[in-house]
């Protein structure tokens, strides 16, 4: 457990210092390509029926998790023959790849910069890189809201949840989580194409995010107070609006963020040309402004640091307990 903590902390420091290593081959991209190709092959072999597509989605999970975990496991096994230090470095790099704190800030701040330049088209293009909704007709307010929402939600998906799994299950735990999360982001849509095929991947994503999302909201509320935002309102809105989303997890952090900043998030949105009615999250105490993107990123970093500290302490304590039992 202690080794997991050290690798997780090292990976987090690498992410904070250098961000996503986009210039290098990226395992998440490999997993994404594998999902795309596997889905295509599965669909070529099954009829377009509800039962067959659900079975196809379940088979997709099995294939993706088997390959996503076995390849890095074999890699780490052979690295281990080189000694403890190379093995630790390899695990730290894997942890680094699984995190997205700095890249999330970078991408969302690109939206902020475009809005500050009053370049709405550029802002729409920038936000389209980090959200799944249709962005071509978003207003200035809509673009800002979309950016803040994705920072709030991905504070859990891109940072806290991977940290959680890497702490308690090692570097491969982080790979497992990102494989599940990537499957959900690619096939977990409730539209005509994926309503059945993506049912099991989406449900698995809900399950693996259940604990991390709530821990993330808790850390975000504490972080709000430490950063000078409204922690009491963050808790109140979280308690009231934490279920105002189709996902059982997404509204956890969106509600905590909305309350902390005193803004209103969510509401109706367009996906693939179809309007989806969604409840609001938070109270509209004021209009949302581009500066809220910067505020959301401060919450992101504050929440991430609190998570690392809390998970490190928990991991060290559990590691000591296991050692004492031996």
N, C-alpha and C positions, 0 to 999 in steps of 0.2 A: 504493500500500500504506500509506504514511504517513497519507493522508487517511482510510483505513479505520480505522486505529488511533485517530486522534483522535475520529472519530465513535463508535466502539465505547466508548472510555473515557468520552466525554460521556454516552452512553446509559446506561452502567453507573452513573455518578454520579447521574443523574436517577432511576434505579430505586432506588438505595440511599437517596436523599433522600426520594422521594415515593411509591415503590411503584407498583403497577399503577394507571394512570389510569382507574379503573373508571367515573368519572363522565363520561368522554369516549367517543365512538364508538371501538370497539376492532377493529382489523383481524383479530385472531385470532377474535373472535366472528363477523366477516363470513365468514372462511374456514370456520368451523364450520358456519354456516348454508348456505354454498355446498355444502359436502360433503354435508350432509343432503338438500338439494334435488336435487343431482346424482345421488346414490345412488338416490333415489326414482324419478327419471326414467329412469335406466338400468335399474332393476329392472322398470319397466313395459314396457320394450322388449325384454327378453331372457327366454328360457325358464329354468326352474329346474333347469339341468343344471350339472355340474361345470365343463365347458369354457366354457359361456356365462358363468357367474358369474366365473370367473377372467378372462375377456376383459373383462367388465364392470368388474372391479376395476382392470385395466390402463387402461381408458378413463377411469375416475375419476381416476387419477393424472395422465393427460395433461390433462384438463380443468382440474383444480384447480391444477396447476403453471402451466399456460398463463395462466389468469386471475389467479392469486395474484401472479405475477411481472410480467405485462404491465401491470397497472393501476398498481402503485407505480413501475414503470419509466417509464411515460408521465408520471406525476405529477412524478417527479424531473427528467425531461427538460424540462418546462415551467418548473419552479422554477428550473432552471439559468439561464434567461434573465434572472432577477432578480438574478443575481450569485452570487459564491462563498459569501458569508456565509449568505444564505437557503438555498442548496443544502446547506451543511454542517449548518445547524440542522434542516433537514428530514430528513437522514440520521440525525442524532443522535436525533431524536424517534422515527423508525422503529426504531432500535436499542433505545431505551427500551421501546417496545411489545413487543419480542421477548423481554425479560428478565423473570424472575419471582422474583428472590431475596427481596425484601422481602415480596411477597405470599405466598410459600411460608412464610416465617417467621411472618407474621401468621396465616395459616390454621391452621398447625400449633400455634401458641401458643394459639389458641382451644380446641383440644383439650386442651392442658395446663391451661388455666385451669378448664375444666369438670371435669377429673379432680381437680384440687386442691380443688374445691368438692364433691367426691364426688357429682357429678351425672352418672351414667353415661349416661342417656338423652341428655342434652345433648352429652356427649362423643361418643356414637355419631353423632349428627346432624352434629356438627362434622367428624368424620373422614370422613363420607360425602361431604363436599364435595371431598376431595382424594385419595380412593382409588376404585378401580373394583370392589372386592370388596363382598360383602354385609356390612353392618355392624349390622343390627338385633339380632343375637344375640351380638355380640362381648362378651367379658368385659372387665374393666378392663385386664388384661394384654394382651388382644387389641387393644383400641383403642390402647393405648400403642405396641405393636409396629407396628401399621399406620401410625401417624403417623411413627415413626422411619424405617420403611422408605421411605415416600414422600418424606420429606426427603432421605434418602440417594440414592434413585434420581433424584429431580428436581433434585438438585444438578447432575447431568449434563444431563438433558433440558431443564430450565428455565433453566439458567445457563451452565454451561461449554460445552455444545455450541453454543448460539447465539453465545456470545462467540467461539468458534473460527471459525465460518462468517462472522461479521461481520468478523473481523480479516483473514481471507485472501480473502474474496469480497465484502466490502462489505455495506452494509445489505440489499441484495437477497439476499445469501447467508443472512442471518438469516431473511428472509421465506421463502426456499426451505426452510430447515431446519424452521421452525415449521409450514409447510404440510404437510410430510411427517410430522412428529411428530403433528400434529393428526389427520391421516388415520388414522394407526396407532391413536391413542387412541379413535377413533370406530368404525373398521371392522376393526381388527386383532385381533379376538378369535377364539380357537379354539373357537367354539361352532357349533352347527348353522346358525345364520343367516349367520355370517361366515367359516366355515372355508375356503370357496373364494373368495368375493367379496373377502375381506380378505387373501388370501394374498400378492398382489404388493405392496399397500401396507405390510404388515407386514415383508416381506422388504426393501423399500426403506428402511424405518426402521432395520432392523438394519444395513444397509450404511452409511447416513449417520452412525449413532451409533458405529460400530466404533472409530474413532480417538478421538473425544471422550470416550467412556466410559472408555477406558483412561488417557487423560491425566488425566481427572477423578479416577480412583482413585489415580493417582500423586501428584497435588496434595493429595488428601485424606490420604494417608499422611504427607506432609511436614507438612501442617497439623496433623495429630494431635500430632506431636512439638512443634511450636511452641506449641500450646495446652495442653500438659501432659498429653495423653492418651498411650496406649501405641502409638507408631509401629511398634515392632518386631512387636508382636502384630497390628497392622493389616496389615503386610506378610505375616506368616505366614498369617493367615486369608484374606487376598486370594489368595495363591498357592494355597492349598488349596481354597477354596470359590468361586472366581471363576466357575466354570461350573455352580454349583448353582441354575440357573434355566432355564426354557424359552427365555428370551431370551438370546442370546449376550452381551448388554451389561448387563442389569439387575443381575446379581449382582456386577459389578465394583465398584461403589460401595457396595452393601449389605455386601459382604464387608469392604471397607476400613473402613467405619463400625462394623460389628459388632466387628471386632478392636480398633479404637481404643477403644471403650467397654467392651469385655469382656462383651458380651451376645450372646444368640442371637436371630437374626431368621429370618423366613420360616417354613417348615412349612406344613401343610395349610391351605387357605383355601376359602371358599365364594364362587362367582361365579354370579349369576343362578339361585340355588337349587340349584346343583350343586357337590358337593365335589371339589376338585382336590388331589391328593396332591403335595406339594412338599417337596424336601429342606430341611433346616435349613441356615442360614448362621451360622457362628460357634460358639463354645463357651459353654455356659451357666455362666459363672463366678459369676454372681449373677442374681437376678431383675431383670427389666427394670422400671423405675419411671418415673413421669411426668417426673422430672428429666432422663431420657435424651432427651426431646424437646428440652429446652433445650440439652443437650450436642450433639445432632445439628445444631441450628441454629448453634451456634458453629462446628462443622465446616463447615457450609454457607458461612458468611461467610468463614471462613479460606481455604477452598478457592477461593471466588470471587475473593478478592483476589489470591491466588497466581496464579490463571489469568490475570487481567487483566495482572498484571506480566509473566508469562512470554510471553503472546501479544503484548503491546505491544513487548517487546524483540525477539521473533522478527519481528514485522511491520516494525519500524524497520530491523532488519538487512537483511531481504529488500528493503525499499524502497531502502536505500542501495546494495545490490548492483545492482539494476535501473538505478538512476540512473548508477552508475559505468560500466555496460556501454554506456549511450547515449553 
